[in-house]
């Protein structure tokens, strides 16, 4: 069983990566093989809208890193997307990744039957996380993946993916900031639950 996470943050190894790694660590503890992929490490060109993928599962761009990324996607049983909130949306790198995987969807859903989930974080407690989760989960659903949430049936945490925040409180007219999303205990707990749920869902496919 292989579960991969794709980090759409422009800042490697920061808060979004922390959330994704928490998911993967828990999945690994349940017996999964895991890998974190940083989009910042990959050269992925823009989709040129040539529409050749309307009639075949193939992209005309073959001189960047998207083909190797596609191999990782195809080999995985579960895929977790992560993006911080940039102006109420996913990052440009995450959106570009989504656009460039269009060829894996238009003619035939090549990723159908896998498990998928999403995590996000923002500075503010209500900083647009809900919309960003919807965007990533809509993408995963459109690609044919079965969505996995962070819900603990015994102690409900969430009915969707994971949302983190650096805003701990607001007192005397000032924001109180967390130094890292690791201090967001609710988000970290939800990530661990998501890791367990991913493994459980993948196992249910066999």
C-alpha positions in Angstrom: 0.0 0.0 0.0 1.4 3.4 -1.0 0.2 6.7 0.1 1.7 9.9 -1.3 1.3 13.5 -0.3 1.8 16.5 -2.7 2.7 19.8 -1.1 1.6 22.8 -3.1 3.3 25.3 -0.8 6.0 27.6 -2.3 7.8 27.2 1.1 9.2 23.7 1.5 9.2 21.9 4.8 7.0 24.5 6.4 3.4 24.4 7.8 1.7 22.6 5.0 4.5 20.0 4.9 4.1 19.6 8.6 0.4 18.7 8.2 1.0 16.4 5.3 3.9 14.6 7.1 1.6 14.1 10.1 -0.9 12.3 7.8 1.9 10.2 6.3 3.5 9.3 9.6 0.2 7.9 10.9 -0.4 6.1 7.7 3.1 4.6 7.9 2.4 3.5 11.5 -0.6 1.6 10.1 1.7 -0.2 7.6 1.6 2.0 4.5 4.6 3.0 2.4 4.6 6.8 2.2 6.3 9.7 0.3 6.0 13.5 0.4 6.4 15.3 -2.9 7.2 19.0 -2.9 6.0 20.8 -6.0 8.7 23.4 -5.3 11.2 20.8 -6.3 9.6 20.1 -9.7 9.6 21.9 -13.0 6.0 21.7 -14.3 5.2 23.8 -17.3 1.9 25.5 -17.9 -0.9 23.6 -19.8 -1.0 25.1 -23.3 -4.7 24.0 -23.9 -3.8 22.1 -27.1 -6.7 19.8 -26.3 -4.9 16.7 -27.6 -5.8 15.0 -24.3 -9.5 15.0 -25.3 -8.9 12.0 -27.5 -6.0 10.2 -25.7 -4.5 9.9 -22.2 -1.3 11.7 -23.1 0.1 15.2 -22.7 2.0 16.8 -25.6 4.5 18.4 -23.1 7.2 15.9 -22.3 10.2 17.9 -21.3 9.3 18.7 -17.7 8.7 16.8 -14.5 5.0 16.1 -15.0 5.5 12.6 -16.4 7.5 11.5 -13.4 4.9 13.0 -11.2 2.2 11.1 -13.1 4.1 7.9 -12.5 3.9 8.5 -8.7 0.2 9.3 -8.9 -0.5 6.1 -10.8 1.5 3.9 -8.5 -0.1 5.3 -5.4 -3.2 3.8 -3.6 -3.9 7.1 -1.8 -3.2 10.7 -2.7 -3.2 13.6 -0.2 -3.1 17.2 -1.5 -1.9 20.1 0.6 -1.9 23.8 -0.1 -1.8 26.9 2.1 -4.4 29.5 1.4 -3.2 32.2 -1.1 -5.8 34.9 -1.5 -8.7 32.6 -0.8 -7.5 29.9 -3.2 -4.9 27.2 -3.7 -1.4 28.3 -4.6 -0.4 28.9 -8.2 1.8 25.8 -8.1 -1.0 23.6 -6.9 -3.4 25.0 -9.6 -0.8 24.4 -12.2 -0.3 20.8 -11.1 -4.1 20.3 -11.4 -4.2 21.8 -14.8 -1.3 19.7 -16.1 -2.9 16.5 -14.9 -5.9 17.2 -17.2 -4.6 14.5 -19.6 -5.2 11.9 -16.8 -8.9 12.8 -16.7 -10.3 14.1 -20.0 -10.3 10.8 -22.1 -10.4 8.4 -19.2 -10.0 8.8 -15.4 -6.7 7.2 -14.9 -6.7 7.8 -11.2 -10.2 6.4 -10.5 -10.5 4.0 -7.6 -7.8 5.5 -5.4 -8.3 7.2 -2.1 -7.9 11.0 -1.9 -7.9 13.7 0.8 -6.8 17.3 1.3 -5.3 19.5 4.0 -4.8 23.2 4.2 -3.7 26.0 6.5 -3.9 29.8 6.7 -2.7 32.5 9.0 -6.1 33.5 10.2 -8.5 31.1 11.8 -11.1 31.9 9.1 -8.7 32.6 6.3 -10.4 30.8 3.4 -9.5 27.2 4.4 -13.0 25.9 3.6 -12.9 27.1 0.0 -9.4 25.7 -0.6 -10.4 22.3 0.7 -13.4 22.4 -1.6 -11.2 23.2 -4.6 -8.8 20.3 -3.9 -11.5 17.9 -3.0 -13.5 18.8 -6.1 -10.4 18.1 -8.1 -9.8 14.7 -6.5 -13.5 13.8 -6.9 -13.4 14.8 -10.6 -10.4 12.6 -11.1 -12.4 9.7 -9.7 -10.9 9.3 -6.3 -12.9 8.3 -3.3 -12.7 11.2 -0.8 -11.5 10.5 2.7 -12.2 12.8 5.6 -10.6 13.3 9.0 -13.7 12.1 11.0 -13.2 10.0 14.1 -16.4 8.0 14.5 -15.9 7.9 18.3 -15.0 11.6 18.7 -16.0 13.6 15.6 -13.2 16.0 14.5 -14.2 16.9 11.0 -16.5 16.0 8.1 -14.0 17.1 5.5 -10.2 17.5 5.2 -7.9 19.2 7.6 -7.8 22.9 8.3 -4.9 24.4 10.2 -4.4 28.0 11.4 -1.6 30.1 12.9 -4.0 32.4 14.7 -4.3 31.1 18.2 -6.4 33.9 19.7 -7.3 37.6 19.5 -6.9 39.6 22.6 -6.8 43.4 23.3 -7.0 44.2 19.7 -4.0 42.0 18.8 -3.7 38.6 17.1 -1.9 35.9 19.1 0.1 33.8 16.7 1.2 30.2 16.9 4.9 29.8 15.9 4.0 26.7 13.9 0.9 24.7 12.9 2.3 22.0 15.1 0.9 24.1 18.0 -2.6 23.7 16.5 -3.5 20.6 18.4 -6.8 20.1 16.7 -5.3 20.2 13.2 -2.5 17.8 14.1 -4.9 15.4 15.8 -7.1 15.6 12.7 -4.1 14.8 10.4 -3.3 11.7 12.4 -6.9 10.6 12.1 -6.9 11.3 8.4 -3.8 9.1 8.1 -5.6 6.2 9.8 -8.7 6.8 7.7 -6.7 6.7 4.5 -5.2 3.4 5.3 -8.6 2.0 6.3 -10.2 3.2 3.1 -7.4 1.8 0.9 -7.7 -1.6 2.7 -11.4 -1.6 2.0 -10.8 -1.6 -1.8 -9.2 -5.1 -1.7 
